Structures are given as structure tokens and as C-alpha cells.
């Protein structure tokens, strides 16, 4: 299967949260989110406001919650109930405003990771050359 790509506007999510759940915005903007990365873990906020008033909502659930191949290290503090709620609400809104597309052979996609939340379905090579994705 080629796998579907899913994108949602972080600005659309922010605007709905500002109207309906400002407490979630406060939780996202607090700099106590422990991230596990290949480097030493660190803490930072998930939501940032730029000098020009633009928002940046950028994170990976894998670095926050872990995944089967990369479990969350025991030495990291667990996510709080407030953080888990914030992730759940953002995920619900991302699904609400998702645009789904399918990658086809030869497709090129440019996306601003600071303006969009993205995910994808699993991808499996079937009788085709391995896929090659680049981040610029």
C-alpha cells in the first residue's frame, strides 16, 4: 500500500482552541513537555508565538509518548493529565480538519512543518523500489 498522508492546519486548530478551549493553549505553551530524541532529552513548549504574531505548533507524539520501536525512557517524567488532555484535544481537532491524500510514484510534497500538523498511514513497498523521503 502506498499510504495516505494526512495534514491539518495548526492555525485552524489554534483558532478553534482560542474560542473553545483556551486552557489547552496554555498547556501547549507551557515549557514543561519532556521530549525524548536521539540527543539528550529536553523540555520545551509545543506552542510558540512569533514576534510577528504567527503561531507555531510543532511536535512529534513519538518523542513525547514513545512508540513500539522507541519506548519512552523511564527516566523521563510521565506526561501529566493536563498534557494528555491537550494532546487528545489537538488530535481530535487535527482529525476534524484533516485533508487526506495518497502519495503516488513520483510525487513531491513541500510542507511547512511550523504551519501544519501531519501524519501518515503505514507504508509498505510492494514489488517496487524502496521509497526515498527527504527532509529539507
C-alpha positions as CSV (number, residue, x, y, z in Angstrom):
1,X,0.0,0.0,0.0
2,X,1.2,3.5,-0.8
3,X,0.0,5.0,2.4
4,X,-2.2,8.1,2.9
5,X,-0.8,11.4,4.0
6,X,-2.8,13.5,6.5
7,X,-2.3,17.2,7.1
8,X,-4.2,19.7,9.3
9,X,-3.7,23.5,9.7
10,X,-2.2,24.3,13.0
11,X,-3.6,27.8,12.7
12,X,-7.2,26.4,12.2
13,X,-6.6,24.2,15.3
14,X,-5.3,27.2,17.3
15,X,-8.2,29.4,16.3
16,X,-10.7,26.8,17.5
17,X,-8.9,26.3,20.7
18,X,-8.8,30.1,21.3
19,X,-12.6,30.2,21.0
20,X,-13.5,27.0,22.8
21,X,-10.5,25.7,25.0
22,X,-8.1,28.4,25.9
23,X,-6.8,26.3,28.8
24,X,-5.5,23.8,26.2
25,X,-3.5,26.7,24.6
26,X,-2.0,27.5,28.0
27,X,-1.0,23.8,28.5
28,X,0.6,23.7,25.0
29,X,2.5,26.9,25.6
30,X,4.0,25.8,28.9
31,X,7.6,24.7,28.6
32,X,7.4,21.5,30.6
33,X,6.9,19.0,27.8
34,X,9.7,16.4,28.1
35,X,10.9,15.2,24.7
36,X,12.9,12.1,24.0
37,X,15.1,12.4,21.0
38,X,18.3,10.9,19.7
39,X,20.1,13.6,21.6
40,X,19.7,14.0,25.3
41,X,16.1,14.6,26.2
42,X,14.9,18.2,26.8
43,X,11.8,20.2,27.8
44,X,10.1,22.8,25.6
45,X,6.7,24.2,24.8
46,X,4.7,22.8,21.9
47,X,3.1,26.1,21.0
48,X,5.0,29.3,20.3
49,X,4.1,32.8,19.2
50,X,6.5,34.6,16.9
51,X,7.4,38.3,17.1
52,X,5.1,38.9,14.1
53,X,2.1,37.2,15.9
54,X,2.2,33.9,14.0
55,X,1.8,30.7,15.9
56,X,4.0,27.6,15.6
57,X,2.5,24.3,16.8
58,X,5.1,21.7,16.3
59,X,5.7,18.4,18.0
60,X,6.0,14.6,17.5
61,X,3.9,12.3,19.5
62,X,6.7,9.7,19.2
63,X,9.1,12.0,21.1
64,X,6.5,12.8,23.7
65,X,4.8,9.4,24.3
66,X,7.2,6.9,22.7
67,X,6.4,4.2,20.2
68,X,6.9,0.5,20.0
69,X,10.3,0.7,18.4
70,X,11.3,3.7,20.6
71,X,9.6,3.5,24.0
72,X,9.6,6.5,26.3
73,X,12.6,6.2,28.6
74,X,11.7,5.5,32.2
75,X,13.9,8.4,33.4
76,X,11.6,11.0,31.7
77,X,8.7,12.2,33.8
78,X,5.4,10.9,32.7
79,X,3.0,13.2,30.8
80,X,0.6,14.9,33.2
81,X,-3.1,14.6,33.0
82,X,-3.2,18.2,31.6
83,X,-0.7,17.3,28.9
84,X,-2.5,14.1,27.9
85,X,-5.8,16.0,27.6
86,X,-4.1,18.7,25.5
87,X,-2.7,16.0,23.1
88,X,-6.1,14.3,22.9
89,X,-7.9,17.6,22.1
90,X,-5.3,18.6,19.5
91,X,-5.6,15.1,17.9
92,X,-9.4,15.4,17.8
93,X,-9.2,18.8,16.1
94,X,-6.5,17.6,13.7
95,X,-8.7,14.7,12.6
96,X,-11.7,17.1,12.3
97,X,-9.8,19.3,9.9
98,X,-7.7,16.7,8.1
99,X,-7.0,16.7,4.4
100,X,-6.1,13.2,3.3
101,X,-4.1,12.5,0.1
102,X,-2.3,9.5,-1.3
103,X,1.3,9.5,-2.3
104,X,1.7,8.3,-5.9
105,X,5.0,7.4,-7.6
106,X,7.0,10.5,-8.4
107,X,5.0,12.8,-6.0
108,X,6.9,15.6,-4.4
109,X,5.3,17.4,-1.4
110,X,6.5,20.6,0.2
111,X,5.0,21.4,3.5
112,X,5.8,23.9,6.3
113,X,6.1,21.8,9.5
114,X,5.6,25.0,11.5
115,X,2.2,25.6,10.0
116,X,0.8,22.1,9.5
117,X,0.4,19.0,11.6
118,X,1.0,15.9,9.7
119,X,0.8,12.1,9.9
120,X,0.6,9.2,7.6
121,X,-0.7,5.7,7.4
122,X,1.9,2.9,7.3
123,X,3.7,2.5,4.0
124,X,4.8,-0.8,2.6
125,X,6.8,-1.4,-0.5
126,X,5.1,-3.9,-2.7
127,X,7.1,-5.0,-5.8
128,X,8.5,-1.6,-6.2
129,X,11.8,0.1,-5.4
130,X,12.1,1.3,-1.8
131,X,10.7,4.7,-1.2
132,X,13.0,7.6,-0.6
133,X,11.9,10.6,1.6
134,X,14.0,13.7,2.1
135,X,13.6,16.5,4.6
136,X,14.9,19.8,3.6
